[in-house]
Structure formats: structure tokens, C-alpha cells
């Protein structure tokens, strides 16, 4: 049982746990689902909690988040891929989800992790950099599409030297790429044509760096410079 779980009728314990404000009307259904140890029951419980988080337009208390976090952490790896993918899609755009669960989903297979990696505001720079270093190129491509990226995450994305990841990062104008990293990519653009136009179209490219590119780009890009 999750550490904040209470049995039916144990109203005092439930009040002390702080879970009643949101979950009181749902708790009987959730506990019935929790008693069903079949794969179908596990999937139904994960889906029910995902729906509760997704449909409740409010901030959860610390205890409420802990309760849902405990349940989801214990069950998430036991449910089928379509259930995990559905949960990830529900939680990708909410700030009410438990952070630990978001990180578990972000480290899952890319078809499950993609929406979380691209959209979730609950992923810290630490978590993103860890995923960049430990997961797949597909995970890095998804991160490179995030609406906002810090310079630290950008540096981590550049380090593996994957051309498609770097090109996608350069095309992302919400990415805060440091001038040092831009200078490195300007040097690389002498031999990697795919970097040239995305670099020159960035508003944060220093004019001096653009001038360095003049000698090795096409006539059209020289005119653009």
C-alpha cells in the first residue's frame, strides 16, 4: 500500500493525511482498483489517477501528490506501453503531476517519453541533462524541440556531435545557446553545410561570428550576411 493509503471508514487517518480535499470523492473507486492485482486492474488504476491529475484544475497538496506519486511509481512499469503513453500525453502539459513520475516517463522508450520531453515544464535542467547523457538520440531530438532551453542543456545537446540534433537545436529560437557554443558551431559549419543557414538565421549570433562564415558559405548566404 502507498504510505498515505487509508482503508474505507478510516476518516480520521484520511483527514490527517490531507488527501480528502481532492480525493475524497474518488477514493473508493481508486481503492477498489488498487485491490485488483490483474494487469487490467493495474492499468485501470494508473489511468484513473492520470485522469484525476489531468482533469482537476487546481494545485494538489503535498500529501495528495505523495499519494499519487507512490501509487504511480509502484505500478507504472507494470502497465502496457499504450497505458504509459496515454499517461504521458495527459501529464505533459500539467504542472500538477508528481515530478518523480514525470522523470520516470521522460526516461521511458521514446514513443512514451516524447510528449513529456517536448512539453513538460516539470523537468529540471538536471533531469534533462541526465537524459541527454544517458538516453537515445531520439530523446535528444525531442529535447531539442522544447520551447525553452537553458545554455547548460544546449551545451549537453551539442556534446555528442549528432548533426541532426544540433541542426534542430539551431532552428529552435527558444534555445539559449551560449556564444562560446555558437563560436564552436561556426567553426564546424566550414565542413558541415547543414549548420550554415540555421546559424545565420539566429538572432543571437554575434555579427563577428557571422563574418567568420563569409568565406565558406554559398553566394546566397554571403548576400544574406
VEXZAZA-951358 format. One record per atom (N, C-alpha, C): y, x negated, z. Coordinates in steps of 0.2 Angstrom, whole numbers, padded with zeros to 4 digits, always signed. Each point is the difference from the previous one (the first is absolute). Layout:
N
YXZ...
//
This chain:
225
-0006-0004+0000+0006+0004+0000+0006-0004+0000+0006+0002-0004+0006-0004+0001+0002+0000+0007+0004-0005+0002+0002+0000+0007+0004+0005+0003+0004+0004-0005+0004+0006+0003-0003+0006-0001-0007+0000-0002-0003+0007-0002-0002+0004+0007+0001+0006-0001-0001+0004+0006-0005+0006-0002-0004+0002+0005-0004+0006-0002+0003+0007+0001-0002+0005-0004+0003+0006+0001+0000+0003+0007+0006+0002+0001+0001+0003+0007+0003-0005+0005+0001-0007-0002+0002-0005+0004+0008-0001-0002+0003+0006+0002+0007+0000-0002+0005-0005+0004-0002-0001+0006+0004-0005+0004-0001-0007-0003-0006-0002-0002+0000-0007-0003+0003+0000-0007+0000+0006-0004+0004+0000-0006+0007-0001+0001+0003+0004+0005+0007-0001+0001+0002-0007+0002-0004-0003+0004+0001-0007+0002+0000-0005-0005-0004+0002-0005-0001-0005-0006+0006+0001-0005+0004+0006+0001+0005+0001-0004-0001+0002-0007-0006+0002-0001-0002+0002-0007+0001+0008-0002+0002+0004+0005+0000+0007-0001+0006+0002-0004+0006-0003+0000+0005+0003-0005-0002+0001-0007-0003-0005-0003-0002+0001-0007-0007+0003-0001-0005-0003+0004-0007+0001-0001-0003+0006+0003+0004+0003+0005-0004+0005+0004-0003+0006-0005+0004+0002-0005-0003+0005-0005-0005-0003-0004-0001-0006-0001-0005-0003-0004-0006-0003+0003+0001-0001+0007-0005-0004+0004-0007+0003-0001-0001+0006+0001-0007+0003+0000-0003-0001-0007+0003+0001-0005-0003-0002-0007-0001-0007+0000+0004-0005+0002-0001-0007-0001-0006-0002+0005-0001+0003+0006-0006-0001+0004-0006+0002-0003+0000+0006-0003-0006+0003-0003-0002-0005-0006+0005-0003-0004-0002-0004-0005-0003-0007+0003+0003-0002+0005-0002-0006+0003-0007+0000+0003-0002+0006+0002-0007+0001+0002-0005-0001-0006+0002+0001-0006-0004+0000-0006-0001-0007-0002-0005-0003+0001-0001-0007-0002-0003-0001-0007-0001+0005-0004-0002-0001-0007+0006-0003-0004-0002-0003-0005+0005-0003-0005+0005+0005-0002-0002+0007-0001+0005+0005-0002+0005+0001+0006-0003+0000+0006+0004+0002+0006+0005-0006+0001-0002-0006-0001+0005-0006+0001+0005+0001-0005-0001+0001-0006+0004+0001-0006+0005+0006+0002-0002+0005+0002+0004+0006+0002+0005-0001+0005-0002-0004+0005+0004-0002+0006+0006-0005-0003-0002-0005-0004+0005-0004-0002+0005+0004-0005-0003+0004-0004+0005+0004-0004+0004+0005+0004-0002+0003+0006+0004+0004+0004+0005-0004+0003-0001-0006+0003+0005-0004+0003+0005-0002-0005-0002-0002-0006+0005-0002-0005+0004+0006-0002-0002+0006-0001+0004+0006-0001+0005+0001+0006-0002-0001+0006+0004+0001+0006+0006-0004-0001-0001-0007-0001+0005-0005-0001+0005+0002-0006-0003+0002-0005+0003+0001-0006+0005+0006+0000-0003+0005+0003+0004+0007+0000+0004+0001+0006+0000-0004+0005+0004+0001+0006+0007-0004-0001+0005+0003-0001+0007-0003-0001+0003-0002+0006-0003-0005+0004+0003-0002+0006-0003-0006+0002+0004-0003+0005-0003-0007+0003-0005+0002+0005-0006-0004+0000-0005+0001+0005+0002-0004+0006-0003+0002+0006+0001-0004+0006-0005-0006+0000+0001-0005+0004-0004-0006+0001-0007+0002+0001-0001+0005+0004-0007+0002+0002-0004+0004-0006+0004+0004-0004-0002+0003-0006-0002-0004-0005+0004-0005-0001-0002-0005-0005-0006-0004+0002+0000-0002+0006-0006-0004+0003-0007+0004-0001+0001+0007+0001-0006+0004-0001-0003+0000-0007+0005+0001-0005-0002+0000-0007-0002-0007-0002+0004-0005+0002-0002-0007-0001-0007-0001+0002-0002+0001+0006-0007-0001+0002-0005+0003-0004+0001+0007-0001-0005+0004-0004-0001-0003-0007+0006-0002-0004+0000-0002-0007-0003-0007+0000+0002-0004+0005-0003-0007-0001-0008+0000+0001-0002+0004+0004-0007+0000+0001-0004+0003-0006+0003+0005-0003-0004+0004-0005+0002-0003-0008+0006-0003-0001+0002-0001-0006-0005-0004-0005-0003-0005+0003-0005-0003-0004-0007+0003-0001-0001+0006+0003-0006+0004-0001+0001+0005-0005+0006+0001-0003+0001+0006-0004+0000-0002-0007-0002+0004-0005+0000-0002-0007+0007-0002-0003-0001-0004-0006+0007-0002-0003+0005+0006-0001-0003+0005-0003+0005+0005-0002+0004+0003+0006-0003+0000+0006+0003+0002+0006+0005-0005+0002-0002-0006+0000+0005-0005+0002+0006-0001-0005-0001+0001-0006+0005+0001-0005+0005+0005+0001-0003+0006+0001+0004+0006+0002+0004-0001+0006-0003-0003+0005+0004-0002+0006+0006-0004-0001-0002-0006-0004+0005-0004-0002+0006+0003-0004-0001+0004-0004+0005+0003-0004+0004+0005+0004-0003+0003+0005+0004+0004+0005+0004-0004+0004-0002-0005+0003+0004-0004+0005+0005-0005-0003-0001-0001-0007+0005-0005-0003+0007+0001+0001+0002+0006+0000+0007+0002+0000+0003+0003+0007-0005-0001+0005+0003+0002+0007+0001-0005+0004+0005+0001+0005+0001-0005+0005-0003+0002+0007-0004+0005+0000-0004+0002+0006-0007-0002+0001-0002-0004-0005-0007-0002+0000-0001-0006+0005-0006-0001+0003-0001-0006+0004+0000-0006-0004+0003-0005+0002+0001-0006-0004-0006-0004-0001-0005+0000+0005-0006-0003-0001-0004+0003-0005+0000+0007-0001-0004+0003-0005+0003-0002-0007+0007+0000+0000+0003-0002-0007-0002-0007-0002-0001-0004+0005-0002-0007-0002-0007+0000-0002-0004+0004+0003-0007+0000-0002-0001+0002-0007+0004+0006-0002+0000+0003-0006+0003-0005-0006+0005-0004+0002+0003-0005-0004-0005-0006-0002-0004-0001+0004-0005-0005-0001-0007+0002-0003+0000+0007-0001-0006+0003-0004+0000-0002-0007-0005+0002-0004-0001-0001-0007+0007+0003-0003+0002-0003-0006+0006+0001-0003+0001+0007-0001-0005+0004-0003+0001+0007-0002+0002+0004+0007-0002-0002+0005+0002+0003+0007+0007-0003+0002+0001-0006+0000+0005-0003+0003+0007+0000-0004-0001+0002-0007+0006-0001-0004+0006+0004+0002-0001+0006+0002+0006+0005+0002+0003-0003+0006-0004-0002+0005+0003-0003+0006+0004-0006-0001-0003-0005-0004+0003-0006-0002+0007+0001-0004+0000+0005-0004+0006+0001-0004+0006+0004+0004-0002+0004+0005+0005+0005+0002+0001+0000+0008-0005-0002+0004+0000+0001+0007+0005-0005+0003+0005+0003+0004+0005-0003+0003-0002-0003+0007-0007+0002+0002-0002-0003+0006-0004-0006+0000+0000-0003-0006-0003-0007-0001+0005-0005+0002-0001-0004+0005+0005-0006+0001-0001-0005-0005+0005-0005+0000+0000-0006-0004-0006-0004+0002-0002+0000+0006-0006-0004+0002-0006+0003-0003-0001+0006+0001-0006+0003-0003+0000-0001-0008+0006+0001-0003+0000-0001-0007-0002-0007-0002+0003-0005+0003-0002-0007-0002-0007-0001+0002-0003+0003+0005-0007-0001+0001-0004+0002-0005+0002+0006-0003-0004+0003-0005+0001-0004-0007+0006-0002-0001+0001-0005-0006-0005-0006+0000-0001-0003+0006-0003-0006+0001-0008+0002+0000-0002+0005+0002-0007+0001+0001-0004+0005-0005+0004+0005-0003-0003+0005-0004+0001-0002-0008-0001+0005-0004-0001-0002-0007+0007+0000-0004-0001-0002-0006+0006+0000-0005+0003+0007-0001-0005+0005+0000+0002+0007-0001+0004+0002+0006-0001-0002+0006+0004+0001+0006+0007-0003+0000+0000-0006-0003+0006-0003-0001+0005+0003-0005-0004+0002-0005+0004+0004-0005+0003+0006+0002-0004+0004+0005+0003+0006+0003+0006-0001+0004-0001-0006+0004+0006-0002+0005+0006-0002-0004-0001-0003-0006+0006-0002-0004+0004+0006-0002-0003+0006+0000+0004+0006-0002+0003+0004+0005+0000-0003+0006+0003+0004+0006+0008+0000-0001+0003+0006+0002+0007+0001-0001+0004-0006+0003-0002-0002+0006+0004-0006+0003-0005-0005+0002+0002-0006-0002-0004-0006+0003+0004-0005+0002-0002-0003+0006+0004-0006+0003-0001-0006-0003+0004-0005+0001-0001-0007-0003-0007-0003+0002-0002+0001+0006-0006-0003+0002-0006+0003-0003+0000+0007-0001-0005+0003-0004+0000-0003-0007+0006+0000-0003+0000-0003-0007-0002-0007-0001+0001-0004+0005-0002-0007+0000-0008+0000+0000-0003+0004+0004-0007+0001+0001-0003+0002-0007+0003+0005-0003-0002+0002-0007+0000-0005-0005+0005-0004+0000+0000-0005-0005-0005-0006+0001-0002-0001+0006-0004-0006+0001-0006-0001-0003-0004+0006-0001-0006-0001-0004+0001-0001-0008+0006+0000-0002+0001-0002-0007-0003+0005-0005-0001+0006+0001-0003+0005-0004+0006+0003-0005-0001-0001-0006+0006+0002-0005+0002+0007+0000-0005+0004+0000+0001+0007+0000+0003+0003+0007-0001-0003+0005+0003+0002+0007+0007-0003+0000+0001-0006-0002+0007-0002+0000+0004+0004-0005-0002+0001-0006+0004+0004-0005+0002+0007+0003-0005+0003+0003+0001+0007+0003+0005-0001+0006+0000-0005+0004+0005-0002+0005+0007-0001-0003+0000-0004-0005+0007-0001-0003+0003+0007-0003-0004+0004-0002+0002+0007-0003+0002+0004+0006-0002-0001+0006+0002+0004+0006+0007-0002+0002+0005+0004-0001+0007-0002+0002+0001+0002+0008-0005+0003+0003+0000+0001+0007-0003-0006+0004-0002-0005-0004-0003-0006+0003+0005-0005+0002+0001-0002+0006+0004-0005+0002-0002-0007-0001+0000-0003-0006-0003-0006-0001+0005-0006+0001-0002-0005+0004+0005-0005+0002+0002-0004-0006+0006-0003+0001+0002-0004-0006-0004-0006-0001-0003-0003+0005-0005-0005+0000-0006+0002-0005-0003+0006+0002-0005+0002-0004+0002+0002-0007+0006+0002-0001+0002+0002-0007+0001-0007-0004+0002-0005+0003+0001-0007-0003-0007-0002-0002-0005+0001+0004-0006-0003-0002-0003+0004-0006+0001+0007+0000-0002+0004-0005+0004-0002-0007+0006-0001+0001+0004-0003-0006-0003-0006-0003-0002-0005+0004-0004-0005-0002-0006+0002-0004-0004+0004+0003-0006+0002-0003+0001+0004-0006+0006+0003-0001+0001+0004-0006+0000-0004-0007+0001-0007+0001+0000-0004-0006-0007+0000-0003-0005+0001+0004-0007+0001-0003-0003+0007+0000+0003+0004+0004-0002+0007+0000+0005+0005-0002-0001+0002-0007+0005+0004-0003+0001+0007+0003-0006+0002+0003+0000+0007+0004+0005+0000+0005+0002-0005+0003+0005+0000+0006+0007+0000-0003+0002-0002-0006+0007-0001-0002+0004+0006+0000-0002+0005-0003+0004+0006+0000+0001+0004+0006-0006+0001+0004+0001+0003+0007+0005-0005+0004+0000-0006+0000+0004-0004+0004+0007+0001-0002+0002+0000-0007+0007+0000-0002+0003+0007+0001-0005+0005+0001+0003+0007+0002+0001+0001+0007-0002-0004+0004+0001+0001+0007+0008-0001+0002+0002+0004+0004+0007+0000+0002+0001-0006+0005-0005-0002+0004+0001-0005+0005-0002-0007-0003+0000-0001-0007-0002-0007-0002+0007-0003-0001+0000-0006+0004+0007-0004+0000+0001-0002-0008+0007+0000-0002+0002-0002-0006-0002-0007-0002+0000-0004+0005-0002-0007-0002-0008+0000-0002-0004+0004+0003-0007+0000-0001-0001+0003-0007+0004+0005-0002+0000+0003-0007+0001-0005-0005+0005-0005+0001+0002-0005-0004-0005-0005-0002-0004-0001+0006-0006-0005-0001-0005+0003-0005+0000+0006-0001-0005+0003-0004+0002+0000-0007+0006-0001-0002+0003+0000-0006-0004-0004-0006-0002-0006+0002-0003-0004-0004-0007+0002-0002-0004+0004+0004-0007+0001-0002-0001+0008-0001+0005+0004-0001-0001+0007-0002+0001+0001-0007-0002+0006-0002+0001+0002-0007+0008+0001-0001+0001+0001-0007+0007+0001-0002+0003+0006+0003-0004+0005+0000+0003+0007+0003+0002-0001+0007-0005-0004+0004+0002+0000+0007+0006-0005+0001+0000-0005-0004+0006-0005+0000+0007+0005-0001+0000+0004-0004+0006+0005-0001+0001+0004+0006-0006+0002+0003+0001+0004+0006+0003-0004+0006-0002-0006+0000+0002-0005+0006+0008-0001-0002
//
